Amino acid sequence: FTHYYTLFLSPMFLFSGVFFPTSTLPAWARVLSWFLPLPHAVAAQQALFHGHLTWAVVGHLAWLLGCAGVFYRLSLALMRRRLIG
């Protein structure tokens, strides 16, 4: 379990905007953070908390649903391959 936390969760937290705004990150890190799902969840929650309901929130939620769908299909395929043969 520590491998997953070290390789995936820690960098996702660092690039997500939870601890500091993503606008302070270098350009390459902002691009990297855009592809991760956690920054979109943080941005959507911050906008909903502050009452700034815009189309950007819908875009963030659509990205999260897309990531969930892709990872769901990937997990099904990997489990079928492992269980069936």
PyMOL Python script that loads the backbone (N, CA, C, O; Angstrom):
from pymol import cmd

cmd.read_pdbstr("""\
ATOM      1  N   PHE A   1       0.817  -1.197   0.000  1.00  0.00           N
ATOM      2  CA  PHE A   1       0.000   0.000   0.000  1.00  0.00           C
ATOM      3  C   PHE A   1       0.862   1.262   0.000  1.00  0.00           C
ATOM      4  O   PHE A   1       0.464   2.279  -0.569  1.00  0.00           O
ATOM      5  N   THR A   2       2.017   1.209   0.620  1.00  0.00           N
ATOM      6  CA  THR A   2       2.863   2.400   0.669  1.00  0.00           C
ATOM      7  C   THR A   2       3.411   2.778  -0.703  1.00  0.00           C
ATOM      8  O   THR A   2       3.712   3.946  -0.950  1.00  0.00           O
ATOM      9  N   HIS A   3       3.540   1.807  -1.590  1.00  0.00           N
ATOM     10  CA  HIS A   3       4.012   2.124  -2.944  1.00  0.00           C
ATOM     11  C   HIS A   3       2.999   2.998  -3.672  1.00  0.00           C
ATOM     12  O   HIS A   3       3.376   3.965  -4.333  1.00  0.00           O
ATOM     13  N   TYR A   4       1.720   2.665  -3.557  1.00  0.00           N
ATOM     14  CA  TYR A   4       0.690   3.459  -4.222  1.00  0.00           C
ATOM     15  C   TYR A   4       0.635   4.867  -3.646  1.00  0.00           C
ATOM     16  O   TYR A   4       0.493   5.842  -4.384  1.00  0.00           O
ATOM     17  N   TYR A   5       0.750   4.968  -2.321  1.00  0.00           N
ATOM     18  CA  TYR A   5       0.705   6.285  -1.695  1.00  0.00           C
ATOM     19  C   TYR A   5       1.896   7.129  -2.128  1.00  0.00           C
ATOM     20  O   TYR A   5       1.743   8.310  -2.438  1.00  0.00           O
ATOM     21  N   THR A   6       3.073   6.530  -2.149  1.00  0.00           N
ATOM     22  CA  THR A   6       4.284   7.275  -2.496  1.00  0.00           C
ATOM     23  C   THR A   6       4.301   7.665  -3.970  1.00  0.00           C
ATOM     24  O   THR A   6       4.696   8.779  -4.314  1.00  0.00           O
ATOM     25  N   LEU A   7       3.878   6.758  -4.834  1.00  0.00           N
ATOM     26  CA  LEU A   7       3.970   7.019  -6.268  1.00  0.00           C
ATOM     27  C   LEU A   7       2.818   7.828  -6.841  1.00  0.00           C
ATOM     28  O   LEU A   7       3.015   8.576  -7.798  1.00  0.00           O
ATOM     29  N   PHE A   8       1.616   7.697  -6.276  1.00  0.00           N
ATOM     30  CA  PHE A   8       0.456   8.325  -6.889  1.00  0.00           C
ATOM     31  C   PHE A   8      -0.222   9.371  -6.002  1.00  0.00           C
ATOM     32  O   PHE A   8      -0.490  10.485  -6.453  1.00  0.00           O
ATOM     33  N   LEU A   9      -0.492   9.030  -4.779  1.00  0.00           N
ATOM     34  CA  LEU A   9      -1.281   9.935  -3.942  1.00  0.00           C
ATOM     35  C   LEU A   9      -0.499  11.154  -3.472  1.00  0.00           C
ATOM     36  O   LEU A   9      -1.036  12.261  -3.480  1.00  0.00           O
ATOM     37  N   SER A  10       0.735  10.982  -3.070  1.00  0.00           N
ATOM     38  CA  SER A  10       1.529  12.138  -2.607  1.00  0.00           C
ATOM     39  C   SER A  10       1.724  13.178  -3.704  1.00  0.00           C
ATOM     40  O   SER A  10       1.478  14.358  -3.453  1.00  0.00           O
ATOM     41  N   PRO A  11       2.154  12.802  -4.906  1.00  0.00           N
ATOM     42  CA  PRO A  11       2.275  13.822  -5.958  1.00  0.00           C
ATOM     43  C   PRO A  11       0.938  14.450  -6.324  1.00  0.00           C
ATOM     44  O   PRO A  11       0.879  15.636  -6.649  1.00  0.00           O
ATOM     45  N   MET A  12      -0.138  13.666  -6.273  1.00  0.00           N
ATOM     46  CA  MET A  12      -1.439  14.231  -6.606  1.00  0.00           C
ATOM     47  C   MET A  12      -1.837  15.290  -5.574  1.00  0.00           C
ATOM     48  O   MET A  12      -2.411  16.316  -5.939  1.00  0.00           O
ATOM     49  N   PHE A  13      -1.542  15.057  -4.301  1.00  0.00           N
ATOM     50  CA  PHE A  13      -1.833  16.064  -3.282  1.00  0.00           C
ATOM     51  C   PHE A  13      -0.980  17.311  -3.484  1.00  0.00           C
ATOM     52  O   PHE A  13      -1.467  18.428  -3.312  1.00  0.00           O
ATOM     53  N   LEU A  14       0.285  17.132  -3.847  1.00  0.00           N
ATOM     54  CA  LEU A  14       1.167  18.282  -4.029  1.00  0.00           C
ATOM     55  C   LEU A  14       0.741  19.153  -5.207  1.00  0.00           C
ATOM     56  O   LEU A  14       0.893  20.374  -5.154  1.00  0.00           O
ATOM     57  N   PHE A  15       0.214  18.550  -6.262  1.00  0.00           N
ATOM     58  CA  PHE A  15      -0.171  19.296  -7.460  1.00  0.00           C
ATOM     59  C   PHE A  15      -1.664  19.605  -7.524  1.00  0.00           C
ATOM     60  O   PHE A  15      -2.153  20.015  -8.576  1.00  0.00           O
ATOM     61  N   SER A  16      -2.396  19.421  -6.433  1.00  0.00           N
ATOM     62  CA  SER A  16      -3.851  19.541  -6.503  1.00  0.00           C
ATOM     63  C   SER A  16      -4.398  20.884  -6.081  1.00  0.00           C
ATOM     64  O   SER A  16      -5.537  21.203  -6.425  1.00  0.00           O
ATOM     65  N   GLY A  17      -3.652  21.678  -5.361  1.00  0.00           N
ATOM     66  CA  GLY A  17      -4.171  22.941  -4.869  1.00  0.00           C
ATOM     67  C   GLY A  17      -4.785  22.830  -3.491  1.00  0.00           C
ATOM     68  O   GLY A  17      -5.453  23.761  -3.040  1.00  0.00           O
ATOM     69  N   VAL A  18      -4.578  21.719  -2.812  1.00  0.00           N
ATOM     70  CA  VAL A  18      -5.099  21.553  -1.460  1.00  0.00           C
ATOM     71  C   VAL A  18      -4.291  22.406  -0.488  1.00  0.00           C
ATOM     72  O   VAL A  18      -4.871  23.115   0.335  1.00  0.00           O
ATOM     73  N   PHE A  19      -2.990  22.350  -0.568  1.00  0.00           N
ATOM     74  CA  PHE A  19      -2.125  23.027   0.392  1.00  0.00           C
ATOM     75  C   PHE A  19      -1.747  24.444  -0.044  1.00  0.00           C
ATOM     76  O   PHE A  19      -1.585  25.328   0.797  1.00  0.00           O
ATOM     77  N   PHE A  20      -1.608  24.662  -1.341  1.00  0.00           N
ATOM     78  CA  PHE A  20      -1.270  25.981  -1.868  1.00  0.00           C
ATOM     79  C   PHE A  20      -1.882  26.071  -3.264  1.00  0.00           C
ATOM     80  O   PHE A  20      -2.105  25.044  -3.905  1.00  0.00           O
ATOM     81  N   PRO A  21      -2.156  27.289  -3.745  1.00  0.00           N
ATOM     82  CA  PRO A  21      -2.821  27.436  -5.044  1.00  0.00           C
ATOM     83  C   PRO A  21      -1.964  26.929  -6.202  1.00  0.00           C
ATOM     84  O   PRO A  21      -0.739  27.048  -6.189  1.00  0.00           O
ATOM     85  N   THR A  22      -2.623  26.372  -7.184  1.00  0.00           N
ATOM     86  CA  THR A  22      -1.890  25.853  -8.347  1.00  0.00           C
ATOM     87  C   THR A  22      -1.314  26.978  -9.200  1.00  0.00           C
ATOM     88  O   THR A  22      -0.435  26.730 -10.025  1.00  0.00           O
ATOM     89  N   SER A  23      -1.784  28.192  -9.022  1.00  0.00           N
ATOM     90  CA  SER A  23      -1.236  29.313  -9.796  1.00  0.00           C
ATOM     91  C   SER A  23       0.210  29.623  -9.409  1.00  0.00           C
ATOM     92  O   SER A  23       0.926  30.276 -10.169  1.00  0.00           O
ATOM     93  N   THR A  24       0.642  29.163  -8.244  1.00  0.00           N
ATOM     94  CA  THR A  24       2.032  29.392  -7.833  1.00  0.00           C
ATOM     95  C   THR A  24       2.979  28.327  -8.356  1.00  0.00           C
ATOM     96  O   THR A  24       4.193  28.442  -8.184  1.00  0.00           O
ATOM     97  N   LEU A  25       2.448  27.300  -8.985  1.00  0.00           N
ATOM     98  CA  LEU A  25       3.283  26.228  -9.520  1.00  0.00           C
ATOM     99  C   LEU A  25       3.954  26.662 -10.816  1.00  0.00           C
ATOM    100  O   LEU A  25       3.452  27.556 -11.497  1.00  0.00           O
ATOM    101  N   PRO A  26       5.083  26.044 -11.170  1.00  0.00           N
ATOM    102  CA  PRO A  26       5.681  26.303 -12.490  1.00  0.00           C
ATOM    103  C   PRO A  26       4.739  25.839 -13.605  1.00  0.00           C
ATOM    104  O   PRO A  26       3.798  25.082 -13.364  1.00  0.00           O
ATOM    105  N   ALA A  27       5.001  26.294 -14.795  1.00  0.00           N
ATOM    106  CA  ALA A  27       4.107  26.005 -15.924  1.00  0.00           C
ATOM    107  C   ALA A  27       3.982  24.502 -16.169  1.00  0.00           C
ATOM    108  O   ALA A  27       2.880  24.017 -16.424  1.00  0.00           O
ATOM    109  N   TRP A  28       5.083  23.758 -16.099  1.00  0.00           N
ATOM    110  CA  TRP A  28       5.024  22.314 -16.359  1.00  0.00           C
ATOM    111  C   TRP A  28       4.196  21.610 -15.288  1.00  0.00           C
ATOM    112  O   TRP A  28       3.521  20.624 -15.584  1.00  0.00           O
ATOM    113  N   ALA A  29       4.236  22.093 -14.065  1.00  0.00           N
ATOM    114  CA  ALA A  29       3.466  21.465 -12.988  1.00  0.00           C
ATOM    115  C   ALA A  29       1.986  21.785 -13.113  1.00  0.00           C
ATOM    116  O   ALA A  29       1.145  20.954 -12.769  1.00  0.00           O
ATOM    117  N   ARG A  30       1.653  22.976 -13.602  1.00  0.00           N
ATOM    118  CA  ARG A  30       0.235  23.307 -13.834  1.00  0.00           C
ATOM    119  C   ARG A  30      -0.358  22.421 -14.917  1.00  0.00           C
ATOM    120  O   ARG A  30      -1.500  21.974 -14.813  1.00  0.00           O
ATOM    121  N   VAL A  31       0.429  22.172 -15.960  1.00  0.00           N
ATOM    122  CA  VAL A  31      -0.041  21.283 -17.033  1.00  0.00           C
ATOM    123  C   VAL A  31      -0.226  19.868 -16.499  1.00  0.00           C
ATOM    124  O   VAL A  31      -1.225  19.215 -16.800  1.00  0.00           O
ATOM    125  N   LEU A  32       0.726  19.396 -15.712  1.00  0.00           N
ATOM    126  CA  LEU A  32       0.615  18.073 -15.112  1.00  0.00           C
ATOM    127  C   LEU A  32      -0.594  17.984 -14.190  1.00  0.00           C
ATOM    128  O   LEU A  32      -1.306  16.980 -14.195  1.00  0.00           O
ATOM    129  N   SER A  33      -0.830  19.021 -13.403  1.00  0.00           N
ATOM    130  CA  SER A  33      -1.942  18.980 -12.454  1.00  0.00           C
ATOM    131  C   SER A  33      -3.291  18.970 -13.156  1.00  0.00           C
ATOM    132  O   SER A  33      -4.266  18.457 -12.607  1.00  0.00           O
ATOM    133  N   TRP A  34      -3.364  19.528 -14.358  1.00  0.00           N
ATOM    134  CA  TRP A  34      -4.640  19.552 -15.062  1.00  0.00           C
ATOM    135  C   TRP A  34      -5.107  18.139 -15.423  1.00  0.00           C
ATOM    136  O   TRP A  34      -6.310  17.896 -15.508  1.00  0.00           O
ATOM    137  N   PHE A  35      -4.189  17.219 -15.634  1.00  0.00           N
ATOM    138  CA  PHE A  35      -4.544  15.856 -16.024  1.00  0.00           C
ATOM    139  C   PHE A  35      -4.886  14.964 -14.840  1.00  0.00           C
ATOM    140  O   PHE A  35      -5.409  13.868 -15.041  1.00  0.00           O
ATOM    141  N   LEU A  36      -4.612  15.391 -13.621  1.00  0.00           N
ATOM    142  CA  LEU A  36      -4.922  14.604 -12.436  1.00  0.00           C
ATOM    143  C   LEU A  36      -6.359  14.878 -11.998  1.00  0.00           C
ATOM    144  O   LEU A  36      -6.855  15.987 -12.200  1.00  0.00           O
ATOM    145  N   PRO A  37      -7.038  13.902 -11.406  1.00  0.00           N
ATOM    146  CA  PRO A  37      -8.434  14.131 -11.013  1.00  0.00           C
ATOM    147  C   PRO A  37      -8.604  14.973  -9.747  1.00  0.00           C
ATOM    148  O   PRO A  37      -9.607  15.676  -9.624  1.00  0.00           O
ATOM    149  N   LEU A  38      -7.679  14.928  -8.822  1.00  0.00           N
ATOM    150  CA  LEU A  38      -7.863  15.621  -7.547  1.00  0.00           C
ATOM    151  C   LEU A  38      -7.935  17.140  -7.682  1.00  0.00           C
ATOM    152  O   LEU A  38      -8.754  17.745  -6.989  1.00  0.00           O
ATOM    153  N   PRO A  39      -7.141  17.797  -8.519  1.00  0.00           N
ATOM    154  CA  PRO A  39      -7.285  19.257  -8.640  1.00  0.00           C
ATOM    155  C   PRO A  39      -8.670  19.680  -9.125  1.00  0.00           C
ATOM    156  O   PRO A  39      -9.160  20.743  -8.744  1.00  0.00           O
ATOM    157  N   HIS A  40      -9.296  18.867  -9.951  1.00  0.00           N
ATOM    158  CA  HIS A  40     -10.647  19.191 -10.415  1.00  0.00           C
ATOM    159  C   HIS A  40     -11.654  19.062  -9.286  1.00  0.00           C
ATOM    160  O   HIS A  40     -12.587  19.859  -9.190  1.00  0.00           O
ATOM    161  N   ALA A  41     -11.470  18.063  -8.431  1.00  0.00           N
ATOM    162  CA  ALA A  41     -12.357  17.913  -7.272  1.00  0.00           C
ATOM    163  C   ALA A  41     -12.167  19.073  -6.305  1.00  0.00           C
ATOM    164  O   ALA A  41     -13.143  19.579  -5.750  1.00  0.00           O
ATOM    165  N   VAL A  42     -10.934  19.499  -6.096  1.00  0.00           N
ATOM    166  CA  VAL A  42     -10.656  20.618  -5.196  1.00  0.00           C
ATOM    167  C   VAL A  42     -11.245  21.907  -5.756  1.00  0.00           C
ATOM    168  O   VAL A  42     -11.864  22.675  -5.020  1.00  0.00           O
ATOM    169  N   ALA A  43     -11.061  22.148  -7.043  1.00  0.00           N
ATOM    170  CA  ALA A  43     -11.588  23.372  -7.658  1.00  0.00           C
ATOM    171  C   ALA A  43     -13.112  23.397  -7.608  1.00  0.00           C
ATOM    172  O   ALA A  43     -13.702  24.445  -7.344  1.00  0.00           O
ATOM    173  N   ALA A  44     -13.755  22.263  -7.858  1.00  0.00           N
ATOM    174  CA  ALA A  44     -15.220  22.209  -7.814  1.00  0.00           C
ATOM    175  C   ALA A  44     -15.723  22.431  -6.390  1.00  0.00           C
ATOM    176  O   ALA A  44     -16.699  23.152  -6.187  1.00  0.00           O
ATOM    177  N   GLN A  45     -15.075  21.828  -5.415  1.00  0.00           N
ATOM    178  CA  GLN A  45     -15.499  22.009  -4.024  1.00  0.00           C
ATOM    179  C   GLN A  45     -15.275  23.439  -3.557  1.00  0.00           C
ATOM    180  O   GLN A  45     -16.114  23.989  -2.844  1.00  0.00           O
ATOM    181  N   GLN A  46     -14.173  24.045  -3.940  1.00  0.00           N
ATOM    182  CA  GLN A  46     -13.926  25.433  -3.546  1.00  0.00           C
ATOM    183  C   GLN A  46     -14.958  26.364  -4.164  1.00  0.00           C
ATOM    184  O   GLN A  46     -15.446  27.278  -3.499  1.00  0.00           O
ATOM    185  N   ALA A  47     -15.293  26.139  -5.432  1.00  0.00           N
ATOM    186  CA  ALA A  47     -16.288  26.986  -6.087  1.00  0.00           C
ATOM    187  C   ALA A  47     -17.663  26.804  -5.455  1.00  0.00           C
ATOM    188  O   ALA A  47     -18.378  27.784  -5.243  1.00  0.00           O
ATOM    189  N   LEU A  48     -18.036  25.589  -5.157  1.00  0.00           N
ATOM    190  CA  LEU A  48     -19.325  25.352  -4.517  1.00  0.00           C
ATOM    191  C   LEU A  48     -19.359  25.930  -3.107  1.00  0.00           C
ATOM    192  O   LEU A  48     -20.391  26.453  -2.684  1.00  0.00           O
ATOM    193  N   PHE A  49     -18.272  25.847  -2.384  1.00  0.00           N
ATOM    194  CA  PHE A  49     -18.207  26.386  -1.030  1.00  0.00           C
ATOM    195  C   PHE A  49     -18.354  27.904  -1.024  1.00  0.00           C
ATOM    196  O   PHE A  49     -19.038  28.468  -0.170  1.00  0.00           O
ATOM    197  N   HIS A  50     -17.704  28.559  -1.986  1.00  0.00           N
ATOM    198  CA  HIS A  50     -17.749  30.022  -2.047  1.00  0.00           C
ATOM    199  C   HIS A  50     -18.966  30.533  -2.797  1.00  0.00           C
ATOM    200  O   HIS A  50     -19.197  31.742  -2.838  1.00  0.00           O
ATOM    201  N   GLY A  51     -19.747  29.642  -3.391  1.00  0.00           N
ATOM    202  CA  GLY A  51     -20.959  30.050  -4.100  1.00  0.00           C
ATOM    203  C   GLY A  51     -20.724  30.567  -5.500  1.00  0.00           C
ATOM    204  O   GLY A  51     -21.572  31.277  -6.040  1.00  0.00           O
ATOM    205  N   HIS A  52     -19.597  30.232  -6.103  1.00  0.00           N
ATOM    206  CA  HIS A  52     -19.295  30.655  -7.469  1.00  0.00           C
ATOM    207  C   HIS A  52     -19.676  29.551  -8.442  1.00  0.00           C
ATOM    208  O   HIS A  52     -18.811  28.818  -8.922  1.00  0.00           O
ATOM    209  N   LEU A  53     -20.943  29.431  -8.731  1.00  0.00           N
ATOM    210  CA  LEU A  53     -21.410  28.385  -9.634  1.00  0.00           C
ATOM    211  C   LEU A  53     -21.295  28.877 -11.074  1.00  0.00           C
ATOM    212  O   LEU A  53     -22.081  29.709 -11.528  1.00  0.00           O
ATOM    213  N   THR A  54     -20.311  28.351 -11.772  1.00  0.00           N
ATOM    214  CA  THR A  54     -20.081  28.725 -13.167  1.00  0.00           C
ATOM    215  C   THR A  54     -20.018  27.454 -14.012  1.00  0.00           C
ATOM    216  O   THR A  54     -20.141  26.337 -13.509  1.00  0.00           O
ATOM    217  N   TRP A  55     -19.824  27.665 -15.306  1.00  0.00           N
ATOM    218  CA  TRP A  55     -19.693  26.514 -16.199  1.00  0.00           C
ATOM    219  C   TRP A  55     -18.378  25.780 -15.964  1.00  0.00           C
ATOM    220  O   TRP A  55     -18.242  24.619 -16.350  1.00  0.00           O
ATOM    221  N   ALA A  56     -17.421  26.435 -15.344  1.00  0.00           N
ATOM    222  CA  ALA A  56     -16.154  25.772 -15.027  1.00  0.00           C
ATOM    223  C   ALA A  56     -16.378  24.626 -14.037  1.00  0.00           C
ATOM    224  O   ALA A  56     -15.703  23.599 -14.108  1.00  0.00           O
ATOM    225  N   VAL A  57     -17.322  24.806 -13.121  1.00  0.00           N
ATOM    226  CA  VAL A  57     -17.635  23.742 -12.164  1.00  0.00           C
ATOM    227  C   VAL A  57     -18.209  22.537 -12.903  1.00  0.00           C
ATOM    228  O   VAL A  57     -17.884  21.395 -12.578  1.00  0.00           O
ATOM    229  N   VAL A  58     -19.050  22.784 -13.882  1.00  0.00           N
ATOM    230  CA  VAL A  58     -19.599  21.691 -14.688  1.00  0.00           C
ATOM    231  C   VAL A  58     -18.491  20.984 -15.451  1.00  0.00           C
ATOM    232  O   VAL A  58     -18.513  19.760 -15.580  1.00  0.00           O
ATOM    233  N   GLY A  59     -17.521  21.738 -15.958  1.00  0.00           N
ATOM    234  CA  GLY A  59     -16.374  21.138 -16.637  1.00  0.00           C
ATOM    235  C   GLY A  59     -15.543  20.275 -15.705  1.00  0.00           C
ATOM    236  O   GLY A  59     -15.097  19.192 -16.084  1.00  0.00           O
ATOM    237  N   HIS A  60     -15.334  20.754 -14.487  1.00  0.00           N
ATOM    238  CA  HIS A  60     -14.589  19.962 -13.508  1.00  0.00           C
ATOM    239  C   HIS A  60     -15.330  18.673 -13.172  1.00  0.00           C
ATOM    240  O   HIS A  60     -14.724  17.605 -13.089  1.00  0.00           O
ATOM    241  N   LEU A  61     -16.630  18.775 -12.981  1.00  0.00           N
ATOM    242  CA  LEU A  61     -17.414  17.577 -12.667  1.00  0.00           C
ATOM    243  C   LEU A  61     -17.452  16.604 -13.848  1.00  0.00           C
ATOM    244  O   LEU A  61     -17.437  15.389 -13.652  1.00  0.00           O
ATOM    245  N   ALA A  62     -17.502  17.133 -15.067  1.00  0.00           N
ATOM    246  CA  ALA A  62     -17.466  16.266 -16.253  1.00  0.00           C
ATOM    247  C   ALA A  62     -16.122  15.545 -16.346  1.00  0.00           C
ATOM    248  O   ALA A  62     -16.073  14.362 -16.681  1.00  0.00           O
ATOM    249  N   TRP A  63     -15.040  16.251 -16.052  1.00  0.00           N
ATOM    250  CA  TRP A  63     -13.711  15.617 -16.062  1.00  0.00           C
ATOM    251  C   TRP A  63     -13.646  14.497 -15.030  1.00  0.00           C
ATOM    252  O   TRP A  63     -13.102  13.426 -15.299  1.00  0.00           O
ATOM    253  N   LEU A  64     -14.206  14.750 -13.841  1.00  0.00           N
ATOM    254  CA  LEU A  64     -14.209  13.730 -12.786  1.00  0.00           C
ATOM    255  C   LEU A  64     -15.030  12.515 -13.194  1.00  0.00           C
ATOM    256  O   LEU A  64     -14.616  11.382 -12.952  1.00  0.00           O
ATOM    257  N   LEU A  65     -16.183  12.734 -13.808  1.00  0.00           N
ATOM    258  CA  LEU A  65     -16.991  11.604 -14.282  1.00  0.00           C
ATOM    259  C   LEU A  65     -16.281  10.836 -15.385  1.00  0.00           C
ATOM    260  O   LEU A  65     -16.356   9.609 -15.440  1.00  0.00           O
ATOM    261  N   GLY A  66     -15.593  11.557 -16.263  1.00  0.00           N
ATOM    262  CA  GLY A  66     -14.821  10.886 -17.315  1.00  0.00           C
ATOM    263  C   GLY A  66     -13.694  10.036 -16.740  1.00  0.00           C
ATOM    264  O   GLY A  66     -13.486   8.902 -17.170  1.00  0.00           O
ATOM    265  N   CYS A  67     -12.971  10.581 -15.771  1.00  0.00           N
ATOM    266  CA  CYS A  67     -11.903   9.811 -15.115  1.00  0.00           C
ATOM    267  C   CYS A  67     -12.468   8.590 -14.403  1.00  0.00           C
ATOM    268  O   CYS A  67     -11.893   7.504 -14.463  1.00  0.00           O
ATOM    269  N   ALA A  68     -13.598   8.777 -13.730  1.00  0.00           N
ATOM    270  CA  ALA A  68     -14.218   7.650 -13.027  1.00  0.00           C
ATOM    271  C   ALA A  68     -14.616   6.559 -14.014  1.00  0.00           C
ATOM    272  O   ALA A  68     -14.428   5.375 -13.734  1.00  0.00           O
ATOM    273  N   GLY A  69     -15.159   6.939 -15.154  1.00  0.00           N
ATOM    274  CA  GLY A  69     -15.546   5.957 -16.160  1.00  0.00           C
ATOM    275  C   GLY A  69     -14.351   5.211 -16.735  1.00  0.00           C
ATOM    276  O   GLY A  69     -14.393   3.993 -16.910  1.00  0.00           O
ATOM    277  N   VAL A  70     -13.291   5.948 -17.025  1.00  0.00           N
ATOM    278  CA  VAL A  70     -12.091   5.314 -17.579  1.00  0.00           C
ATOM    279  C   VAL A  70     -11.466   4.356 -16.569  1.00  0.00           C
ATOM    280  O   VAL A  70     -11.107   3.231 -16.918  1.00  0.00           O
ATOM    281  N   PHE A  71     -11.337   4.793 -15.329  1.00  0.00           N
ATOM    282  CA  PHE A  71     -10.718   3.938 -14.315  1.00  0.00           C
ATOM    283  C   PHE A  71     -11.615   2.764 -13.949  1.00  0.00           C
ATOM    284  O   PHE A  71     -11.114   1.699 -13.589  1.00  0.00           O
ATOM    285  N   TYR A  72     -12.930   2.936 -14.035  1.00  0.00           N
ATOM    286  CA  TYR A  72     -13.850   1.826 -13.793  1.00  0.00           C
ATOM    287  C   TYR A  72     -13.674   0.749 -14.862  1.00  0.00           C
ATOM    288  O   TYR A  72     -13.565  -0.436 -14.548  1.00  0.00           O
ATOM    289  N   ARG A  73     -13.647   1.168 -16.114  1.00  0.00           N
ATOM    290  CA  ARG A  73     -13.455   0.211 -17.214  1.00  0.00           C
ATOM    291  C   ARG A  73     -12.087  -0.469 -17.122  1.00  0.00           C
ATOM    292  O   ARG A  73     -11.964  -1.668 -17.375  1.00  0.00           O
ATOM    293  N   LEU A  74     -11.072   0.296 -16.761  1.00  0.00           N
ATOM    294  CA  LEU A  74      -9.735  -0.264 -16.617  1.00  0.00           C
ATOM    295  C   LEU A  74      -9.692  -1.292 -15.496  1.00  0.00           C
ATOM    296  O   LEU A  74      -9.091  -2.355 -15.656  1.00  0.00           O
ATOM    297  N   SER A  75     -10.317  -0.992 -14.369  1.00  0.00           N
ATOM    298  CA  SER A  75     -10.303  -1.941 -13.258  1.00  0.00           C
ATOM    299  C   SER A  75     -11.083  -3.208 -13.604  1.00  0.00           C
ATOM    300  O   SER A  75     -10.674  -4.305 -13.225  1.00  0.00           O
ATOM    301  N   LEU A  76     -12.206  -3.068 -14.323  1.00  0.00           N
ATOM    302  CA  LEU A  76     -12.942  -4.258 -14.751  1.00  0.00           C
ATOM    303  C   LEU A  76     -12.109  -5.137 -15.674  1.00  0.00           C
ATOM    304  O   LEU A  76     -12.071  -6.358 -15.516  1.00  0.00           O
ATOM    305  N   ALA A  77     -11.450  -4.515 -16.626  1.00  0.00           N
ATOM    306  CA  ALA A  77     -10.634  -5.280 -17.570  1.00  0.00           C
ATOM    307  C   ALA A  77      -9.482  -5.984 -16.861  1.00  0.00           C
ATOM    308  O   ALA A  77      -9.192  -7.144 -17.153  1.00  0.00           O
ATOM    309  N   LEU A  78      -8.833  -5.301 -15.945  1.00  0.00           N
ATOM    310  CA  LEU A  78      -7.710  -5.920 -15.234  1.00  0.00           C
ATOM    311  C   LEU A  78      -8.172  -7.052 -14.319  1.00  0.00           C
ATOM    312  O   LEU A  78      -7.494  -8.074 -14.209  1.00  0.00           O
ATOM    313  N   MET A  79      -9.308  -6.880 -13.668  1.00  0.00           N
ATOM    314  CA  MET A  79      -9.813  -7.941 -12.795  1.00  0.00           C
ATOM    315  C   MET A  79     -10.279  -9.153 -13.615  1.00  0.00           C
ATOM    316  O   MET A  79     -10.049 -10.295 -13.219  1.00  0.00           O
ATOM    317  N   ARG A  80     -10.921  -8.908 -14.735  1.00  0.00           N
ATOM    318  CA  ARG A  80     -11.335 -10.029 -15.585  1.00  0.00           C
ATOM    319  C   ARG A  80     -10.124 -10.793 -16.100  1.00  0.00           C
ATOM    320  O   ARG A  80     -10.111 -12.024 -16.114  1.00  0.00           O
ATOM    321  N   ARG A  81      -9.115 -10.055 -16.518  1.00  0.00           N
ATOM    322  CA  ARG A  81      -7.906 -10.723 -17.011  1.00  0.00           C
ATOM    323  C   ARG A  81      -7.250 -11.542 -15.913  1.00  0.00           C
ATOM    324  O   ARG A  81      -6.727 -12.626 -16.173  1.00  0.00           O
ATOM    325  N   ARG A  82      -7.272 -11.036 -14.698  1.00  0.00           N
ATOM    326  CA  ARG A  82      -6.628 -11.737 -13.598  1.00  0.00           C
ATOM    327  C   ARG A  82      -7.448 -12.929 -13.131  1.00  0.00           C
ATOM    328  O   ARG A  82      -6.882 -13.969 -12.792  1.00  0.00           O
ATOM    329  N   LEU A  83      -8.768 -12.798 -13.108  1.00  0.00           N
ATOM    330  CA  LEU A  83      -9.616 -13.864 -12.600  1.00  0.00           C
ATOM    331  C   LEU A  83      -9.914 -14.941 -13.633  1.00  0.00           C
ATOM    332  O   LEU A  83      -9.970 -16.125 -13.303  1.00  0.00           O
ATOM    333  N   ILE A  84     -10.104 -14.533 -14.872  1.00  0.00           N
ATOM    334  CA  ILE A  84     -10.482 -15.495 -15.916  1.00  0.00           C
ATOM    335  C   ILE A  84      -9.258 -16.163 -16.525  1.00  0.00           C
ATOM    336  O   ILE A  84      -9.296 -17.354 -16.833  1.00  0.00           O
ATOM    337  N   GLY A  85      -8.225 -15.451 -16.694  1.00  0.00           N
ATOM    338  CA  GLY A  85      -7.071 -16.123 -17.242  1.00  0.00           C
ATOM    339  C   GLY A  85      -6.167 -15.221 -17.910  1.00  0.00           C
ATOM    340  O   GLY A  85      -5.137 -15.650 -18.428  1.00  0.00           O
TER     341      GLY A  85
END
""", "prot")
cmd.dss("prot")
cmd.show_as("cartoon", "prot")
cmd.util.cbc("prot")
cmd.orient("prot")
